Amino acid sequence: MGDPCWNEDPELAAEGAELMARKATNDNAPVRLPDGLCLTLDEWEARDIPPPDLLMGEVLSTTTRALMVADTGLGKTNFTMGLGLAMSLGRGFLHWLATRPARVLFIDGEMSRRLVKVRLADAKRRASGKPAHFFMLCKEDVDEMQPLNTLAGQAFIEAVIDRVGGVDFIIFDNIMCLIAGDMKEEQPWQETLPWVRKLTSRNIGQIWIHHTGHDAGRSYGTKTREWQMDTVMLLTKVERQDTDVSFSISFTKARERAPHNRADFDKVTVALVDDAWEVDRPAAIASTKPSPKEKMPSPAAQRYHDALLNAVIKHGVLQGNRRSVTLDQWEAECVKLGLLENGDDRPTKKRRSTYFNRYRAKLVEMSWATCDGDRAWSTRA
């Protein structure tokens, strides 16, 4: 017996018979495996796969697919703008170290063009730089921009990528504003996913920003959105009296986490204080604890070491297996932290140089820092 509806309608019956015939043909068709398909351990050992092109610590690369989840008003746009500018400048951000300058596209689907301009000015001031390869697309500037779960919307973004000469990374802010449909259902994301994978195949890393719902501990809507992500970051509010922007970052999914890079995926607390991003790095702090017999530098010298760590985070350049900064960058961070006087007159410069060289020599003597020519690095990071 066939389907009752097909039996009642001759046209449907004919279509059904054709579908069944095609299915039977496909089921019996020979399967051709791809040439060079790796199956054995020897084949996998011999396989030449390039390492990831890392952009920010070992968390973000040109093939990363990341979901960042946060409640409304937490500061995720300010945070990701700062992150994007740092990547574009090739500078570290928070406790993550950059490897090289990157071409970054930020797509905002929510703010007005006026507010985008204000936020960009804030981010540039905090970054102390104006990268040539950071690009901002504001949805308000594009009349009837199509959702990114449509072919038209995806084609538009690819045209933007071509217009700016290619990108290494895209930040999508945010799913609710850039994709159409009911976010509780799987369909809108399933319509987007083939394009997400296509961007990965083009070596374009991605962060997709999404909101939480009534439960601030998980993303709003379907959980299947996380299934093909490498990384899922959850931002959670942390109350502080001195700032409105303070939150923890925890990694609820981290495929790239390994023993050698665990610190990059540690839970940290981030805050925007006095127009600068701060990070509480418990793992890094714990790693600098001395053994009971180890002689400690003075508290003042330790503050100069803290300045060196901050400078490496902001400006560190990878050389071999370590990241170093110039002595000028270290000294400038000491000035910023109030350890050294700020001024361009000759007596101030002389005093600043005297104190900086004194504490630098003390840290080198106690093996807390190493200097080679005009570059320095911490031996305890």
PAGU-627375 format. One record per atom (N, C-alpha, C): z, x, y. Coordinates in steps of 0.05 Angstrom, whole numbers, padded with zeros to 5 digits, always signed. Layout:
<pts>
ZXY;...
</pts>
This chain:
<pts>
+00000+00017-00024;+00000+00000+00000;+00000+00018+00025;-00017+00011+00044;-00018+00026+00069;+00002+00015+00088;+00002+00026+00112;+00020+00015+00133;+00011-00013+00139;+00030-00032+00142;+00024-00060+00147;+00007-00064+00172;+00013-00049+00193;-00003-00052+00218;-00032-00044+00214;-00036-00022+00199;-00063-00014+00194;-00078-00035+00177;-00064-00048+00158;-00077-00068+00142;-00086-00092+00158;-00071-00098+00179;-00077-00122+00195;-00099-00116+00215;-00103-00092+00223;-00123-00085+00243;-00143-00066+00230;-00169-00074+00227;-00188-00057+00214;-00192-00030+00229;-00191-00030+00256;-00195-00005+00271;-00172+00014+00266;-00147+00003+00267;-00124+00020+00261;-00125+00030+00232;-00134+00013+00214;-00136+00022+00186;-00155+00045+00183;-00178+00044+00198;-00198+00066+00196;-00186+00091+00208;-00173+00089+00231;-00161+00112+00244;-00140+00125+00226;-00123+00107+00214;-00103+00117+00196;-00114+00132+00173;-00135+00122+00161;-00148+00135+00139;-00159+00162+00147;-00171+00163+00171;-00182+00189+00180;-00159+00210+00184;-00137+00201+00196;-00114+00219+00200;-00104+00230+00173;-00102+00211+00154;-00092+00220+00127;-00111+00239+00114;-00137+00235+00118;-00157+00253+00106;-00155+00281+00119;-00152+00281+00146;-00149+00307+00160;-00124+00322+00151;-00103+00307+00148;-00078+00319+00139;-00081+00331+00111;-00094+00317+00093;-00098+00327+00066;-00115+00352+00066;-00135+00353+00084;-00152+00377+00086;-00136+00400+00097;-00120+00396+00118;-00104+00417+00129;-00083+00427+00109;-00072+00409+00093;-00051+00417+00074;-00064+00435+00053;-00089+00431+00046;-00102+00447+00025;-00116+00472+00036;-00117+00475+00062;-00132+00498+00074;-00118+00524+00068;-00132+00546+00062;-00119+00571+00057;-00105+00582+00083;-00083+00595+00080;-00068+00606+00103;-00075+00635+00106;-00082+00643+00130;-00089+00670+00136;-00066+00683+00152;-00053+00703+00141;-00032+00717+00154;-00043+00736+00175;-00028+00741+00197;-00038+00760+00218;-00041+00788+00207;-00061+00802+00217;-00064+00830+00209;-00040+00846+00218;-00031+00864+00201;-00009+00882+00209;+00018+00869+00210;+00021+00846+00196;+00047+00832+00196;+00068+00849+00183;+00090+00855+00197;+00111+00872+00187;+00130+00856+00170;+00135+00865+00146;+00153+00851+00128;+00174+00869+00115;+00165+00893+00107;+00183+00911+00092;+00200+00927+00112;+00222+00939+00102;+00239+00955+00119;+00223+00980+00129;+00207+00992+00112;+00191+01015+00120;+00172+01008+00143;+00160+00984+00141;+00142+00976+00162;+00156+00972+00188;+00180+00960+00187;+00196+00956+00211;+00206+00983+00223;+00213+01002+00205;+00222+01028+00215;+00199+01043+00229;+00175+01039+00219;+00152+01053+00231;+00141+01039+00256;+00150+01016+00261;+00139+01000+00283;+00146+01012+00310;+00127+01014+00327;+00131+01026+00354;+00134+01003+00374;+00159+00999+00382;+00165+00977+00402;+00178+00990+00426;+00167+00987+00450;+00178+01000+00474;+00206+00989+00480;+00223+01005+00492;+00250+00995+00500;+00246+00975+00523;+00267+00958+00528;+00265+00939+00551;+00263+00954+00577;+00248+00942+00596;+00246+00953+00623;+00269+00941+00639;+00292+00956+00639;+00317+00945+00651;+00315+00946+00681;+00326+00924+00693;+00326+00922+00722;+00354+00921+00734;+00373+00909+00720;+00400+00907+00730;+00420+00910+00706;+00432+00933+00704;+00448+00939+00681;+00431+00935+00656;+00444+00927+00634;+00429+00919+00610;+00429+00889+00607;+00435+00875+00629;+00436+00846+00629;+00408+00834+00635;+00394+00846+00655;+00369+00835+00664;+00347+00855+00661;+00325+00846+00649;+00301+00863+00646;+00276+00847+00651;+00253+00859+00647;+00228+00844+00653;+00221+00824+00630;+00238+00823+00609;+00233+00804+00588;+00257+00785+00584;+00277+00787+00602;+00301+00771+00599;+00294+00741+00605;+00305+00724+00589;+00306+00695+00595;+00335+00687+00598;+00344+00682+00622;+00372+00676+00627;+00376+00649+00639;+00398+00636+00632;+00406+00611+00644;+00432+00616+00658;+00433+00609+00684;+00458+00612+00699;+00468+00584+00706;+00492+00578+00697;+00503+00551+00700;+00527+00552+00718;+00528+00534+00738;+00551+00533+00757;+00553+00505+00769;+00577+00499+00778;+00581+00474+00791;+00569+00474+00819;+00564+00451+00830;+00553+00449+00857;+00572+00461+00878;+00560+00476+00897;+00576+00487+00919;+00591+00512+00912;+00586+00525+00889;+00602+00548+00881;+00593+00574+00894;+00568+00574+00904;+00557+00598+00916;+00536+00612+00900;+00524+00597+00881;+00504+00610+00863;+00479+00618+00877;+00471+00604+00898;+00446+00612+00913;+00452+00637+00929;+00474+00639+00943;+00481+00663+00957;+00483+00687+00938;+00495+00682+00915;+00498+00703+00895;+00472+00713+00884;+00454+00695+00876;+00429+00703+00864;+00410+00715+00885;+00412+00706+00910;+00396+00719+00931;+00405+00749+00934;+00432+00753+00934;+00442+00781+00935;+00433+00797+00912;+00434+00785+00888;+00425+00798+00863;+00396+00805+00865;+00379+00786+00874;+00351+00790+00876;+00343+00812+00895;+00356+00813+00919;+00351+00834+00938;+00359+00861+00927;+00382+00862+00913;+00390+00888+00902;+00370+00898+00881;+00360+00880+00864;+00340+00887+00844;+00315+00898+00859;+00307+00884+00880;+00283+00892+00894;+00286+00920+00908;+00311+00925+00917;+00316+00951+00929;+00321+00973+00909;+00324+00966+00884;+00331+00986+00863;+00359+00996+00866;+00377+00978+00876;+00405+00986+00879;+00423+00970+00860;+00446+00981+00853;+00465+00967+00837;+00476+00943+00851;+00487+00925+00835;+00499+00901+00846;+00524+00894+00829;+00547+00891+00843;+00572+00888+00829;+00577+00912+00811;+00582+00908+00785;+00587+00930+00767;+00561+00938+00751;+00539+00925+00758;+00514+00932+00744;+00498+00953+00760;+00486+00971+00746;+00471+00993+00758;+00441+00987+00755;+00426+00992+00777;+00397+00987+00776;+00383+01012+00765;+00360+01007+00754;+00344+01029+00743;+00320+01036+00761;+00308+01016+00774;+00285+01021+00791;+00282+00998+00810;+00267+01000+00832;+00261+00977+00849;+00242+00958+00833;+00246+00932+00838;+00231+00912+00823;+00218+00893+00843;+00197+00880+00834;+00184+00859+00850;+00196+00832+00841;+00209+00819+00860;+00225+00795+00854;+00215+00771+00870;+00211+00749+00856;+00204+00724+00869;+00227+00704+00866;+00236+00693+00888;+00257+00673+00888;+00244+00646+00895;+00247+00627+00878;+00236+00600+00883;+00259+00580+00888;+00260+00571+00913;+00281+00552+00920;+00270+00524+00921;+00283+00506+00906;+00273+00478+00905;+00291+00458+00920;+00311+00468+00934;+00332+00450+00944;+00336+00451+00974;+00336+00476+00985;+00344+00479+01013;+00321+00474+01032;+00328+00468+01057;+00308+00466+01079;+00299+00494+01086;+00276+00495+01098;+00265+00522+01107;+00284+00535+01127;+00297+00518+01143;+00316+00529+01163;+00339+00543+01149;+00350+00530+01129;+00373+00542+01115;+00365+00566+01098;+00340+00565+01087;+00330+00588+01072;+00329+00612+01090;+00320+00609+01115;+00318+00631+01133;+00346+00643+01140;+00365+00625+01143;+00392+00634+01149;+00404+00649+01125;+00401+00638+01101;+00412+00651+01077;+00398+00678+01073;+00372+00680+01078;+00358+00706+01075;+00369+00726+01094;+00374+00718+01119;+00385+00737+01139;+00412+00747+01130;+00429+00728+01119;+00455+00736+01109;+00453+00756+01086;+00435+00751+01068;+00432+00768+01044;+00421+00796+01052;+00402+00797+01071;+00392+00822+01080;+00413+00839+01094;+00430+00826+01110;+00452+00840+01124;+00471+00852+01104;+00478+00836+01084;+00497+00847+01064;+00485+00869+01047;+00459+00868+01042;+00446+00888+01026;+00439+00913+01042;+00442+00911+01068;+00435+00934+01086;+00407+00944+01080;+00389+00926+01075;+00361+00934+01069;+00342+00910+01071;+00317+00916+01074;+00296+00895+01076;+00274+00903+01057;+00276+00896+01032;+00256+00905+01013;+00229+00892+01017;+00208+00907+01014;+00181+00897+01018;+00172+00880+00995;+00185+00882+00972;+00175+00868+00948;+00195+00847+00938;+00209+00834+00957;+00224+00810+00951;+00210+00787+00965;+00204+00767+00949;+00187+00744+00959;+00203+00718+00956;+00201+00701+00976;+00216+00676+00976;+00196+00653+00979;+00197+00634+00960;+00181+00610+00962;+00200+00586+00966;+00195+00572+00987;+00211+00548+00994;+00195+00523+00987;+00206+00506+00971;+00192+00482+00962;+00184+00464+00986;+00201+00464+01007;+00195+00447+01030;+00169+00455+01044;+00160+00480+01040;+00136+00490+01053;+00111+00481+01038;+00114+00469+01015;+00091+00461+00998;+00090+00431+00995;+00073+00417+01009;+00071+00388+01007;+00064+00380+00979;+00079+00362+00968;+00075+00351+00942;+00072+00372+00920;+00090+00392+00921;+00091+00412+00900;+00097+00399+00874;+00081+00404+00854;+00085+00391+00828;+00108+00403+00812;+00121+00388+00795;+00143+00398+00779;+00134+00420+00760;+00152+00438+00753;+00145+00461+00736;+00143+00454+00707;+00148+00429+00700;+00142+00421+00672;+00115+00407+00671;+00097+00413+00691;+00070+00403+00690;+00051+00427+00693;+00027+00424+00682;+00007+00445+00684;+00001+00452+00713;+00000+00431+00730;-00007+00436+00758;+00015+00452+00772;+00040+00446+00766;+00062+00461+00778;+00063+00490+00768;+00058+00494+00743;+00057+00521+00732;+00034+00537+00743;+00011+00524+00746;-00012+00538+00756;-00007+00547+00785;+00007+00530+00800;+00013+00537+00828;+00030+00562+00830;+00051+00563+00813;+00068+00587+00813;+00053+00612+00805;+00035+00609+00785;+00019+00632+00777;+00001+00641+00799;-00009+00622+00815;-00025+00630+00839;-00008+00645+00859;+00017+00637+00863;+00035+00651+00881;+00040+00679+00870;+00044+00682+00844;+00048+00709+00832;+00024+00727+00838;+00000+00716+00834;-00024+00731+00840;-00026+00738+00869;-00018+00719+00887;-00020+00723+00916;-00003+00747+00925;+00021+00751+00913;+00038+00772+00921;+00033+00798+00906;+00014+00798+00887;+00007+00822+00873;+00023+00827+00848;+00034+00805+00836;+00050+00808+00812;+00080+00811+00817;+00095+00802+00797;+00124+00805+00800;+00136+00814+00773;+00160+00825+00775;+00175+00834+00751;+00196+00813+00743;+00204+00796+00763;+00227+00778+00757;+00224+00754+00776;+00232+00730+00765;+00232+00706+00780;+00260+00693+00778;+00271+00683+00800;+00295+00668+00801;+00288+00639+00808;+00293+00620+00790;+00287+00592+00795;+00312+00577+00803;+00312+00567+00827;+00336+00554+00838;+00328+00526+00848;+00331+00505+00832;+00344+00504+00807;+00329+00484+00789;+00338+00481+00764;+00324+00465+00744;+00322+00436+00754;+00344+00425+00765;+00344+00397+00773;+00323+00391+00795;+00318+00411+00812;+00299+00407+00834;+00271+00415+00828;+00267+00431+00808;+00240+00442+00802;+00227+00430+00778;+00242+00415+00762;+00231+00402+00738;+00236+00372+00740;+00216+00356+00733;+00219+00327+00734;+00229+00315+00708;+00242+00293+00709;+00251+00279+00685;+00281+00277+00683;+00290+00266+00661;+00319+00262+00656;+00330+00287+00644;+00348+00301+00658;+00358+00327+00649;+00376+00324+00624;+00385+00299+00618;+00401+00295+00594;+00383+00296+00569;+00357+00292+00572;+00339+00292+00550;+00325+00319+00546;+00314+00323+00522;+00301+00348+00515;+00273+00351+00527;+00259+00328+00531;+00231+00329+00537;+00224+00346+00561;+00237+00343+00585;+00229+00359+00608;+00229+00389+00602;+00250+00399+00588;+00251+00428+00583;+00231+00436+00561;+00227+00418+00542;+00207+00424+00521;+00179+00427+00533;+00174+00412+00555;+00148+00414+00569;+00146+00440+00585;+00169+00451+00592;+00170+00476+00608;+00170+00501+00590;+00181+00499+00567;+00186+00522+00549;+00161+00538+00543;+00138+00527+00536;+00115+00544+00531;+00108+00562+00554;+00111+00552+00579;+00106+00569+00602;+00127+00590+00606;+00152+00584+00600;+00174+00603+00600;+00167+00627+00582;+00158+00620+00557;+00150+00641+00538;+00126+00657+00548;+00107+00643+00561;+00084+00656+00571;+00091+00677+00593;+00110+00670+00610;+00120+00689+00630;+00133+00713+00617;+00148+00709+00595;+00160+00731+00580;+00138+00749+00569;+00117+00737+00558;+00095+00754+00547;+00081+00770+00569;+00084+00762+00594;+00072+00777+00616;+00092+00797+00628;+00115+00801+00615;+00136+00818+00625;+00146+00809+00652;+00153+00784+00654;+00165+00773+00678;+00192+00761+00669;+00214+00775+00676;+00240+00765+00670;+00247+00740+00687;+00267+00725+00677;+00273+00699+00691;+00302+00693+00690;+00312+00682+00712;+00338+00668+00713;+00331+00639+00722;+00340+00620+00705;+00338+00592+00712;+00366+00582+00719;+00370+00573+00744;+00396+00564+00753;+00399+00534+00746;+00422+00526+00736;+00426+00499+00729;+00455+00491+00736;+00459+00465+00739;+00485+00454+00746;+00501+00447+00721;+00528+00446+00725;+00545+00433+00706;+00546+00403+00712;+00558+00388+00694;+00562+00359+00699;+00591+00354+00704;+00601+00331+00693;+00630+00325+00696;+00647+00346+00682;+00636+00358+00661;+00649+00380+00647;+00639+00406+00660;+00656+00419+00676;+00648+00444+00690;+00647+00468+00671;+00652+00464+00646;+00651+00486+00627;+00625+00488+00611;+00605+00471+00618;+00580+00472+00603;+00558+00462+00621;+00533+00468+00614;+00510+00459+00629;+00506+00429+00626;+00495+00417+00647;+00490+00388+00646;+00466+00382+00627;+00470+00361+00611;+00447+00352+00595;+00445+00366+00568;+00421+00367+00558;+00416+00376+00531;+00423+00406+00527;+00436+00411+00505;+00444+00439+00498;+00420+00455+00488;+00398+00441+00480;+00375+00455+00470;+00362+00474+00491;+00369+00469+00516;+00358+00486+00537;+00367+00515+00533;+00389+00520+00520;+00400+00547+00516;+00389+00561+00492;+00376+00546+00474;+00369+00557+00448;+00350+00581+00450;+00330+00580+00467;+00312+00603+00469;+00317+00621+00492;+00341+00620+00503;+00350+00638+00523;+00363+00663+00510;+00359+00686+00523;+00373+00710+00513;+00402+00711+00523;+00406+00700+00547;+00431+00702+00561;+00438+00676+00574;+00464+00668+00572;+00474+00645+00586;+00499+00653+00601;+00498+00651+00628;+00521+00658+00645;+00534+00633+00656;+00560+00632+00654;+00575+00609+00664;+00592+00619+00687;+00588+00606+00711;+00603+00613+00735;+00625+00591+00738;+00650+00600+00741;+00672+00581+00743;+00689+00587+00768;+00696+00567+00783;+00711+00570+00808;+00737+00585+00804;+00743+00603+00822;+00768+00617+00823;+00779+00614+00852;+00802+00602+00854;+00814+00596+00881;+00825+00622+00893;+00817+00626+00919;+00828+00648+00934;+00833+00638+00963;+00853+00649+00976;+00860+00640+01003;+00842+00653+01024;+00830+00676+01018;+00815+00690+01038;+00785+00686+01037;+00775+00668+01020;+00746+00663+01018;+00741+00636+01005;+00718+00625+01012;+00709+00600+00998;+00691+00606+00975;+00682+00630+00972;+00663+00637+00950;+00677+00657+00932;+00687+00647+00910;+00700+00663+00890;+00697+00650+00863;+00688+00664+00843;+00684+00653+00817;+00684+00674+00795;+00689+00666+00771;+00686+00684+00748;+00659+00681+00736;+00649+00702+00723;+00624+00702+00708;+00631+00709+00679;+00625+00690+00662;+00628+00696+00633;+00602+00691+00619;+00597+00706+00598;+00572+00704+00583;+00578+00688+00557;+00568+00663+00557;+00572+00647+00533;+00551+00653+00512;+00530+00667+00520;+00510+00676+00502;+00499+00703+00512;+00497+00723+00495;+00488+00749+00504;+00475+00763+00480;+00450+00759+00475;+00436+00771+00453;+00435+00801+00454;+00434+00812+00479;+00430+00840+00482;+00457+00855+00483;+00479+00841+00480;+00505+00855+00481;+00508+00872+00456;+00518+00897+00460;+00522+00916+00438;+00546+00933+00446;+00557+00949+00427;+00581+00965+00433;+00577+00983+00457;+00553+00994+00461;+00549+01013+00483;+00547+01000+00510;+00542+00974+00511;+00538+00961+00538;+00557+00937+00542;+00578+00936+00527;+00596+00913+00529;+00607+00909+00557;+00611+00931+00572;+00622+00928+00599;+00603+00912+00617;+00577+00913+00612;+00558+00897+00628;+00562+00867+00624;+00572+00860+00600;+00575+00832+00593;+00604+00822+00594;+00622+00839+00605;+00650+00831+00607;+00653+00808+00627;+00673+00792+00622;+00680+00771+00642;+00691+00785+00667;+00681+00778+00690;+00690+00790+00715;+00694+00768+00735;+00709+00774+00756;+00713+00756+00778;+00699+00767+00803;+00684+00750+00816;+00667+00758+00839;+00676+00742+00863;+00675+00755+00886;+00682+00741+00911;+00666+00752+00934;+00661+00735+00953;+00647+00744+00978;+00669+00745+01000;+00677+00769+01007;+00700+00774+01025;+00691+00792+01047;+00696+00784+01072;+00688+00801+01095;+00659+00808+01094;+00642+00788+01087;+00613+00791+01086;+00604+00812+01066;+00618+00816+01045;+00610+00835+01024;+00619+00824+00997;+00602+00830+00977;+00609+00821+00949;+00629+00840+00937;+00649+00829+00925;+00669+00845+00910;+00670+00836+00881;+00678+00855+00864;+00680+00848+00835;+00705+00860+00824;+00719+00845+00809;+00743+00854+00794;+00733+00864+00767;+00735+00890+00761;+00724+00901+00737;+00746+00910+00719;+00759+00892+00704;+00782+00900+00688;+00775+00921+00667;+00751+00919+00655;+00743+00939+00634;+00740+00966+00646;+00727+00967+00670;+00723+00994+00683;+00750+01006+00691;+00768+00988+00702;+00794+00998+00710;+00809+01009+00686;+00809+00994+00664;+00823+01003+00640;+00813+01030+00630;+00787+01034+00633;+00775+01059+00622;+00784+01083+00637;+00794+01080+00662;+00802+01103+00678;+00832+01109+00675;+00847+01095+00659;+00875+01101+00656;+00879+01128+00642;+00895+01145+00653;+00899+01171+00642;+00917+01171+00618;+00916+01192+00602;+00935+01195+00581;+00962+01203+00593;+00984+01200+00579;+01010+01205+00591;+01013+01234+00601;+00999+01254+00589;+01002+01281+00597;+00982+01289+00618;+00963+01272+00625;+00942+01279+00644;+00953+01279+00672;+00947+01299+00688;+00956+01301+00715;+00938+01283+00733;+00950+01267+00750;+00936+01248+00766;+00930+01259+00794;+00907+01253+00805;+00903+01259+00834;+00922+01242+00851;+00926+01250+00875;+00943+01235+00893;+00931+01207+00898;+00948+01188+00907;+00936+01161+00913;+00914+01162+00933;+00916+01180+00953;+00894+01183+00972;+00868+01192+00959;+00871+01212+00941;+00847+01222+00928;+00835+01201+00909;+00852+01184+00897;+00842+01163+00880;+00825+01143+00897;+00833+01139+00921;+00817+01120+00938;+00790+01132+00944;+00788+01159+00947;+00762+01171+00951;+00745+01169+00925;+00759+01169+00902;+00744+01165+00877;+00734+01136+00875;+00751+01117+00884;+00742+01089+00885;+00717+01086+00903;+00716+01101+00925;+00693+01100+00943;+00668+01111+00928;+00672+01132+00912;+00650+01143+00896;+00639+01122+00877;+00657+01108+00863;+00649+01087+00844;+00633+01065+00859;+00643+01057+00882;+00629+01036+00898;+00601+01046+00906;+00599+01071+00914;+00573+01082+00922;+00554+01083+00899;+00564+01090+00875;+00546+01090+00852;+00536+01063+00845;+00554+01042+00847;+00545+01015+00842;+00523+01006+00861;+00526+01014+00886;+00506+01005+00907;+00481+01021+00907;+00484+01048+00903;+00461+01065+00908;+00454+01084+00885;+00468+01081+00862;+00465+01101+00840;+00437+01103+00830;+00429+01128+00825;+00403+01134+00814;+00407+01146+00786;+00392+01136+00767;+00395+01145+00739;+00382+01173+00736;+00398+01192+00727;+00389+01219+00721;+00400+01227+00694;+00383+01228+00674;+00392+01233+00647;+00409+01209+00637;+00434+01214+00630;+00451+01193+00620;+00473+01185+00640;+00469+01192+00666;+00489+01186+00686;+00475+01176+00711;+00491+01164+00729;+00481+01155+00754;+00496+01170+00776;+00481+01180+00795;+00493+01196+00817;+00484+01185+00844;+00499+01194+00864;+00492+01187+00892;+00492+01213+00908;+00481+01211+00932;+00482+01234+00950;+00510+01236+00962;+00517+01260+00971;+00543+01264+00984;+00545+01247+01009;+00522+01243+01023;+00522+01226+01047;+00528+01197+01040;+00518+01188+01018;+00523+01160+01009;+00553+01157+01002;+00564+01177+00989;+00593+01176+00982;+00610+01176+01008;+00602+01194+01026;+00618+01196+01051;+00616+01170+01067;+00592+01158+01068;+00588+01133+01083;+00606+01110+01071;+00609+01110+01044;+00627+01090+01032;+00656+01095+01039;+00663+01121+01042;+00690+01127+01051;+00695+01117+01079;+00675+01119+01096;+00677+01108+01123;+00680+01078+01122;+00664+01065+01106;+00665+01036+01104;+00692+01026+01095;+00705+01041+01077;+00731+01033+01066;+00754+01042+01085;+00748+01054+01107;+00768+01062+01126;+00783+01088+01119;+00772+01103+01100;+00785+01129+01092;+00778+01151+01112;+00755+01148+01125;+00746+01168+01144;+00739+01155+01171;+00741+01170+01192;+00734+01159+01219;+00704+01154+01221;+00697+01134+01237;+00669+01128+01242;+00663+01136+01271;+00643+01152+01275;+00636+01161+01301;+00615+01184+01300;+00599+01186+01321;+00578+01206+01321;+00584+01230+01339;+00607+01230+01352;+00613+01254+01369;+00621+01277+01352;+00618+01301+01363;+00621+01325+01347;+00649+01328+01335;+00671+01324+01351;+00698+01327+01339;+00703+01308+01316;+00693+01283+01318;+00697+01263+01296;+00682+01272+01272;+00657+01281+01275;+00641+01290+01252;+00655+01313+01238;+00667+01332+01254;+00680+01355+01242;+00704+01346+01226;+00721+01328+01237;+00744+01319+01223;+00736+01304+01198;+00716+01288+01200;+00706+01272+01177;+00697+01291+01154;+00682+01311+01162;+00672+01330+01142;+00695+01346+01129;+00715+01353+01144;+00738+01368+01134;+00753+01351+01113;+00760+01327+01120;+00775+01310+01102;+00759+01303+01077;+00733+01296+01081;+00716+01289+01058;+00714+01313+01038;+00709+01336+01048;+00705+01360+01031;+00732+01367+01017;+00754+01362+01031;+00780+01368+01018;+00785+01351+00994;+00781+01325+00997;+00786+01306+00974;+00764+01308+00953;+00740+01314+00962;+00718+01318+00942;+00725+01342+00924;+00734+01363+00936;+00741+01387+00920;+00765+01382+00902;+00784+01366+00911;+00807+01359+00894;+00798+01343+00870;+00781+01323+00874;+00771+01307+00851;+00755+01324+00832;+00739+01342+00842;+00724+01360+00824;+00743+01378+00808;+00763+01389+00822;+00783+01406+00809;+00797+01392+00786;+00802+01366+00790;+00817+01351+00770;+00799+01337+00750;+00773+01343+00751;+00752+01332+00733;+00749+01302+00735;+00754+01291+00759;+00748+01263+00763;+00720+01259+00775;+00708+01280+00785;+00682+01278+00797;+00667+01305+00792;+00641+01304+00793;+00624+01328+00790;+00603+01327+00812;+00598+01351+00823;+00578+01354+00844;+00557+01374+00835;+00532+01368+00841;+00510+01387+00835;+00491+01386+00859;+00492+01407+00876;+00476+01406+00900;+00486+01385+00919;+00468+01367+00927;+00476+01346+00946;+00482+01319+00931;+00486+01320+00905;+00491+01296+00890;+00518+01297+00876;+00530+01273+00872;+00556+01272+00860;+00557+01248+00841;+00575+01249+00821;+00579+01227+00803;+00608+01228+00792;+00617+01205+00783;+00644+01203+00772;+00642+01210+00742;+00663+01225+00733;+00665+01231+00705;+00682+01211+00690;+00690+01190+00704;+00709+01170+00692;+00698+01142+00692;+00673+01138+00700;+00661+01112+00701;+00652+01103+00673;
</pts>
